[in-house]
Amino acid sequence: MQLPTGASRFVFIFAHPAGHVGAPRHYTPYFHGNGLDWHMVPLDIAPEHLAETIRTLAKSPSVAGFNLTMPHKPAAFELCDAVGPAASFEGVVNTIRIEPGGRLVGESFDGGGFLNAAREAGVFDPERRCVVIGAGGAGRAICHALAAAGLKRLRILNETPGPVETLAAKLRDHFTGLDISLDERFDDAGLVVNATSLGLHAADALPMDPAKLSSDCAVFDIIAARRTEFMQASAACGLRVVDGVAMIKHQLPLQTAFWRGDA
């Protein structure tokens, strides 16, 4: 294991709470495998301290950038001096680059990581209905990526109506050929995505009952910290399951290029 030194650079991943964050076991080896003396470090930062923490750490030349996870993605968007096209549409960022003078540039790579992972696993079919559960930061990014990739039918479900209605309206404005529904049904689904935090803890409820899905439906659970009960129940029903680790692995090259200023 390569330990950090005074010459190393760091990517901080901010969460609240942060006990479940296991991303460094994927990011740090990837950095080293690509010749970068970089290390990812998780920090539990309460929302009221996010802005001051980012602005302070951004002053250090040892910091390569920031990764944002729940619940910080919308707030981080507001802190950026500029954002990329995906973040601009979604109103969230999960990646921040520090430019000369301390300028903060953000982008959202959740959607790109998800879509590339879904394609590699063979579970993305633009002709079949995709059901996305959750309209938070990750859910918004995933819905945007699916729409931009040519999905024809999308269903979005959320615990509270406001966020999902706002997201649906924005998607309809930008993707006029996309059929969007908000009714809770799964019988026509080719892919179901859990884009919520349900599954981070063993006591969490399932986002939906996989027994309601047809035998040729696939399930993508974006939780990467553990093999969730939803994944296990879906597999027990004979369904194809993709987990959040696949999404992380496909985000890695996108985010690293962004932090380096190559994209």
C-alpha positions as CSV (number, residue, x, y, z in Angstrom):
1,M,0.0,0.0,0.0
2,Q,1.3,3.4,-1.0
3,L,1.1,5.8,2.0
4,P,0.6,9.5,1.5
5,T,3.5,11.9,1.9
6,G,3.9,15.7,2.0
7,A,4.0,15.5,-1.8
8,S,0.8,13.6,-2.2
9,R,-2.5,15.3,-3.2
10,F,-5.9,14.6,-1.8
11,V,-9.5,14.3,-3.0
12,F,-12.0,14.8,-0.2
13,I,-15.4,13.0,-0.3
14,F,-17.9,14.9,1.8
15,A,-20.9,13.1,3.3
16,H,-23.2,13.4,6.3
17,P,-23.0,10.9,7.9
18,A,-19.9,9.4,6.4
19,G,-19.6,6.0,8.2
20,H,-20.9,4.1,5.1
21,V,-18.5,5.7,2.7
22,G,-16.2,3.1,1.1
23,A,-15.2,5.0,-2.0
24,P,-11.5,5.3,-1.2
25,R,-11.0,1.6,-1.7
26,H,-11.9,2.2,-5.4
27,Y,-10.6,5.7,-6.0
28,T,-7.1,5.5,-4.4
29,P,-6.0,2.3,-6.2
30,Y,-7.3,3.8,-9.4
31,F,-5.3,7.0,-8.9
32,H,-2.1,5.0,-8.1
33,G,-2.7,2.7,-11.1
34,N,-2.8,5.7,-13.3
35,G,0.5,7.2,-12.0
36,L,-1.1,9.7,-9.6
37,D,0.1,10.1,-6.1
38,W,-3.5,11.0,-5.0
39,H,-5.5,9.7,-2.1
40,M,-9.2,9.9,-1.4
41,V,-10.2,10.9,2.2
42,P,-13.8,10.8,3.5
43,L,-15.0,13.6,5.8
44,D,-18.3,13.8,7.7
45,I,-19.3,17.4,7.2
46,A,-22.6,18.8,8.5
47,P,-24.5,20.8,5.8
48,E,-24.0,24.1,7.7
49,H,-20.2,23.7,7.5
50,L,-19.9,22.6,3.9
51,A,-19.2,26.0,2.3
52,E,-16.5,27.0,4.8
53,T,-14.9,23.6,4.6
54,I,-14.7,23.6,0.8
55,R,-13.4,27.2,0.7
56,T,-10.7,26.6,3.3
57,L,-9.5,23.3,1.8
58,A,-9.5,24.8,-1.7
59,K,-6.7,27.1,-0.7
60,S,-4.3,24.2,-0.2
61,P,-2.2,23.0,-3.2
62,S,-2.4,19.5,-1.6
63,V,-6.0,19.3,-2.6
64,A,-6.8,18.0,-6.1
65,G,-10.6,18.4,-5.8
66,F,-13.8,17.3,-4.0
67,N,-16.4,14.5,-4.4
68,L,-19.9,15.1,-3.0
69,T,-22.4,12.6,-1.8
70,M,-25.6,12.7,0.2
71,P,-26.8,15.3,1.2
72,H,-24.4,17.8,-0.2
73,K,-24.9,17.7,-4.0
74,P,-27.5,20.6,-4.4
75,A,-25.6,22.8,-1.9
76,A,-22.3,22.2,-3.6
77,F,-23.9,23.3,-6.9
78,E,-24.6,26.7,-5.4
79,L,-21.0,27.1,-4.2
80,C,-19.5,26.7,-7.7
81,D,-18.3,29.6,-9.8
82,A,-19.1,27.6,-13.0
83,V,-20.7,24.2,-13.7
84,G,-20.7,21.8,-16.6
85,P,-23.7,21.0,-18.9
86,A,-24.9,18.0,-16.9
87,A,-24.8,19.9,-13.6
88,S,-26.5,22.9,-15.2
89,F,-29.5,20.8,-16.1
90,E,-29.6,18.7,-12.9
91,G,-29.0,21.5,-10.4
92,V,-26.5,19.3,-8.5
93,V,-22.7,18.5,-8.6
94,N,-20.9,15.5,-7.3
95,T,-17.4,16.7,-8.5
96,I,-15.6,20.0,-7.9
97,R,-12.3,21.0,-9.5
98,I,-10.1,23.8,-8.1
99,E,-8.8,26.2,-10.7
100,P,-6.1,28.9,-10.4
101,G,-7.2,31.6,-8.0
102,G,-9.5,29.2,-6.1
103,R,-12.2,29.2,-8.8
104,L,-14.5,26.2,-8.2
105,V,-15.9,24.4,-11.2
106,G,-18.4,21.6,-10.7
107,E,-20.0,18.9,-12.8
108,S,-22.3,15.9,-12.2
109,F,-20.9,12.5,-13.3
110,D,-23.5,10.3,-11.5
111,G,-25.5,10.0,-14.7
112,G,-22.6,9.2,-17.0
113,G,-21.2,6.6,-14.5
114,F,-24.7,5.0,-14.3
115,L,-25.3,4.9,-18.0
116,N,-21.9,3.5,-18.9
117,A,-22.3,0.8,-16.2
118,A,-25.8,0.0,-17.4
119,R,-24.6,-0.3,-21.0
120,E,-21.6,-2.5,-20.0
121,A,-24.0,-4.8,-18.1
122,G,-26.4,-5.0,-21.0
123,V,-29.4,-3.7,-19.0
124,F,-30.0,-0.4,-20.9
125,D,-32.7,-0.8,-23.6
126,P,-34.0,2.5,-24.9
127,E,-37.2,0.8,-26.1
128,R,-38.3,-0.4,-22.7
129,R,-39.7,1.5,-19.8
130,C,-37.2,2.4,-17.1
131,V,-38.5,3.1,-13.5
132,V,-36.3,5.4,-11.4
133,I,-37.1,5.5,-7.7
134,G,-35.8,8.7,-6.2
135,A,-35.7,12.3,-7.4
136,G,-32.8,13.5,-5.3
137,G,-29.4,14.4,-6.7
138,A,-28.5,10.9,-8.0
139,G,-32.1,10.3,-9.3
140,R,-32.0,13.6,-11.2
141,A,-28.7,12.7,-12.8
142,I,-29.8,9.2,-13.8
143,C,-33.1,10.4,-15.3
144,H,-31.2,13.1,-17.3
145,A,-28.6,10.6,-18.6
146,L,-31.3,8.1,-19.6
147,A,-33.3,10.8,-21.5
148,A,-30.1,12.1,-23.2
149,A,-29.3,8.6,-24.3
150,G,-32.6,8.2,-26.1
151,L,-34.8,6.4,-23.6
152,K,-38.4,6.5,-24.9
153,R,-40.4,5.7,-21.7
154,L,-39.5,6.8,-18.2
155,R,-41.3,6.5,-14.9
156,I,-40.1,8.4,-11.8
157,L,-41.2,7.7,-8.3
158,N,-40.5,9.7,-5.2
159,E,-41.7,9.7,-1.6
160,T,-42.8,13.4,-1.8
161,P,-44.5,14.8,-5.0
162,G,-42.8,18.2,-5.3
163,P,-39.3,17.1,-6.5
164,V,-40.5,14.5,-8.9
165,E,-43.0,16.8,-10.5
166,T,-40.4,19.5,-11.0
167,L,-38.0,17.0,-12.5
168,A,-40.6,15.6,-14.8
169,A,-41.6,19.1,-16.1
170,K,-37.9,19.9,-16.8
171,L,-37.3,16.7,-18.7
172,R,-40.5,17.1,-20.7
173,D,-39.3,20.6,-21.8
174,H,-35.9,19.4,-22.9
175,F,-36.8,15.9,-24.3
176,T,-40.1,16.3,-26.1
177,G,-40.2,12.8,-27.3
178,L,-39.9,11.2,-23.9
179,D,-42.9,9.6,-22.4
180,I,-42.8,10.3,-18.6
181,S,-45.3,8.9,-16.1
182,L,-45.4,9.3,-12.3
183,D,-47.8,6.4,-11.5
184,E,-46.5,3.6,-9.2
185,R,-46.5,0.5,-11.4
186,F,-43.8,-1.9,-12.5
187,D,-45.4,-4.4,-14.8
188,D,-44.0,-2.8,-17.9
189,A,-40.5,-2.1,-16.6
190,G,-37.4,-3.4,-18.3
191,L,-35.1,-1.7,-15.8
192,V,-35.8,-0.5,-12.2
193,V,-33.2,1.8,-10.5
194,N,-33.0,2.4,-6.8
195,A,-31.6,6.0,-6.7
196,T,-32.5,6.5,-3.0
197,S,-30.4,5.9,0.1
198,L,-32.6,2.9,1.1
199,G,-30.3,0.0,1.6
200,L,-27.4,1.8,3.3
201,H,-28.6,0.1,6.5
202,A,-29.9,-3.4,7.0
203,A,-33.0,-2.2,8.7
204,D,-34.1,0.0,5.7
205,A,-37.3,-0.9,3.9
206,L,-37.0,-2.1,0.3
207,P,-37.6,0.6,-2.3
208,M,-40.1,-1.7,-3.9
209,D,-41.1,-5.4,-4.0
210,P,-39.1,-7.1,-6.7
211,A,-41.7,-9.9,-6.9
212,K,-43.8,-7.3,-8.9
213,L,-41.2,-7.3,-11.7
214,S,-41.4,-9.4,-14.8
215,S,-38.7,-12.1,-15.1
216,D,-36.8,-10.2,-17.9
217,C,-36.6,-7.0,-15.9
218,A,-33.2,-5.9,-14.5
219,V,-32.5,-4.0,-11.3
220,F,-29.8,-1.4,-10.7
221,D,-29.2,-0.4,-7.1
222,I,-26.8,2.5,-6.8
223,I,-25.8,1.7,-3.2
224,A,-22.1,0.8,-3.3
225,A,-21.4,0.4,0.5
226,R,-23.0,-3.0,0.9
227,R,-24.9,-5.7,-0.9
228,T,-28.4,-4.5,0.0
229,E,-31.5,-6.5,0.9
230,F,-33.1,-5.2,-2.3
231,M,-30.2,-6.7,-4.4
232,Q,-30.5,-10.0,-2.5
233,A,-34.3,-10.1,-2.9
234,S,-34.1,-9.2,-6.6
235,A,-31.5,-11.9,-7.2
236,A,-33.6,-14.4,-5.4
237,C,-36.4,-13.6,-7.9
238,G,-34.0,-14.5,-10.7
239,L,-33.6,-10.9,-11.8
240,R,-30.3,-9.5,-13.2
241,V,-28.8,-7.1,-10.6
242,V,-26.2,-4.4,-11.1
243,D,-24.8,-2.6,-8.0
244,G,-23.4,0.8,-7.2
245,V,-19.8,-0.4,-7.4
246,A,-20.2,-0.7,-11.2
247,M,-21.4,2.9,-11.2
248,I,-18.4,4.1,-9.2
249,K,-15.9,2.3,-11.5
250,H,-17.4,4.0,-14.6
251,Q,-17.4,7.4,-12.9
252,L,-13.7,7.1,-11.9
253,P,-12.1,7.9,-15.3
254,L,-14.6,10.7,-15.9
255,Q,-14.0,12.4,-12.6
256,T,-10.3,11.9,-12.7
257,A,-10.0,13.6,-16.1
258,F,-12.1,16.4,-14.8
259,W,-10.0,16.9,-11.6
260,R,-6.9,16.9,-13.8
261,G,-8.4,19.5,-16.1
262,D,-8.4,17.1,-19.1
263,A,-12.2,17.4,-19.5
